[in-house]
């Protein structure tokens, strides 16, 4: 009887702790939404000219300790220009991304106003990819301002984050987004054609999108309203505490849905012959991460089949998955993991891509192992083989091969980025996992997820969470791998 009582007590205590954690995440979500800048965008898409016209306001507050003479915004849409210094894709992917030949896109402004007054904005940055909006008298710490922009985005015919193709219209990184402030300064990092060269704070979005009524739209956030008028449909969404807002439109979409926890999971597809399996993968991965890491805090998650030159691309509440990809289910699991690591917990994807890519990839291996689809040892051994072979080949041609995990500009090719970020990143997390065991691994990730949610977490925060839960030795594993001093297979000093 006592034993039963004790067990009951433990069960009650555990349940109370779990409820407290969920409540904590909800209060952090509310706080992030309360403090977030407000984006309001009314956009319309012309499917004949492939031009997206928009009026956008951002009500923003300077939360840094510095004052600014101008607010800076990324213009990722301008990277699709004909005269851009750098293509959005490396040369080896060009034919895949542009199957119909060269095509160009850009963003052009009609007007930019600050607090109601037109201003002399400039387009600058390394590659005409940053909008500088002067603020009269300067923007001081804790002061707010409202920027209003009217612009057109010309879409290119490209299988990429932003562009139209024969089946879908991809609208990723399409609108001017505030540059991230790091150490009191705007980071105006350019668009690299390896990795996901984006860093952004969470914010709130109200977005309406008008397009011909035969289009179905998948988007970040919750659909508030859909109204038809004169052959056009306008969808209105609200998204809170998200770090980006993406959409995919198609006249060919079919949608199937399922509930996971509090979230509605939708799968939009047009060619997938096994749509139920794809939805099941997304839902299975969500359940796996809800259980092992922490609850998904949003009400919506959309997995979208589309045309893209890589396997997939993550956005908050939305994952683009490349139609016909040979690793389709793995891509769904990987992009779903990004909803936790990139989406809820952000990181500097330019400086430390391994934090979200390596982790999402490794967590995908764990999930595939748990379902019986692929044993963990097989995934790890294939990573090991790829990494060791790659480094061995480099060693044959160069002395002092750099084995460190670098920022995007430090990689000489897309292949090198993939090897060091995904493959070596997975091996790093596997090394931690093997050393500390599953229980502590998940506990440390849960702590990281809870502490860093809705922020842009530095790598030190992730490493400290693991060190706190699993012991200080764990930090040495991370450091050795990041600095290129790890010992893997034949690759050792
Ligand atoms: Zn990824």
Boltz pocket constraint, residues with backbone or C-beta under 6 A from the ligand:
constraints:
  - pocket:
      binder: B
      contacts: [[A, 314], [A, 334], [A, 335], [A, 338], [A, 356], [A, 357], [A, 360]]
      max_distance: 6.0
